[in-house]
């Protein structure tokens, strides 16, 4: 006689495919069912041993083709940012604050894309979505902390433009190398301090055998929504981090550019106004490329889940870790005369660096 026992789990996944060998009707893709069956074990502390990233939901048939432009964009990002770093590091004339911040921006772009894109391509091309839970937390920490750091760099670049235009006589005094180093350290400390609690907030949650995540990389709310308990604390803290990091930075950048534009339009020379606006235009382009996809992804993840199709949200989440690293070196390379004039000397610089 078979005794019936009430399940301990809330939202228990359908594992009928494991018992019968036939995928349940609730599964749209066989490899997802296979992942549930193979990795249904959980550890003693109720954390899943592994998670399985399924890619872009609803577009599984196009994964192979979507990965091709993603791979091309990643190659362009690697080449472009490595080129900028090489030009700035090897040319002492470019060791001014503006270019040092640009070098730091390229480093964060390389880190952001390299943290996510290789695994993303493995998922889209080879369905290699399995990742350990600790590995997923590590990737999540890197993605969010690097993103917060990049926001800090953009704020520092706005401050650099403010000092250069509004207080040019004290520019090199205010932004010397020691100050730039401190700004970088403060940005790193802030990003780590804000993002580190995510790890503890996620490890305290019970997951009840839920370990299939419709995404191409690990991020905080994607992991938290696998839990079978209330995640209000995660939602509130995630919103707080977004407001303290990206939200506050964008407000300060807007304020600094208000002062910058006020000072620019008071310049007596039209050539001086054009040069100042051209320099600021490059930075504004980078800011828009960085913040617009991030804000859209953030808002849809928290407030528009039932209005924006899931595959659109995941697709845009992929773009906001790819588009800024691709476009930033192109924008600065095309619009900054000092960078553009040194591109023909790149082969010589490469030989010297080697």
Order of alpha helices (4+ residues) and beta strands (2+ residues): alpha-alpha-beta-alpha-alpha-beta-alpha-alpha-alpha-beta-alpha-alpha-alpha-alpha-alpha-alpha-alpha-alpha
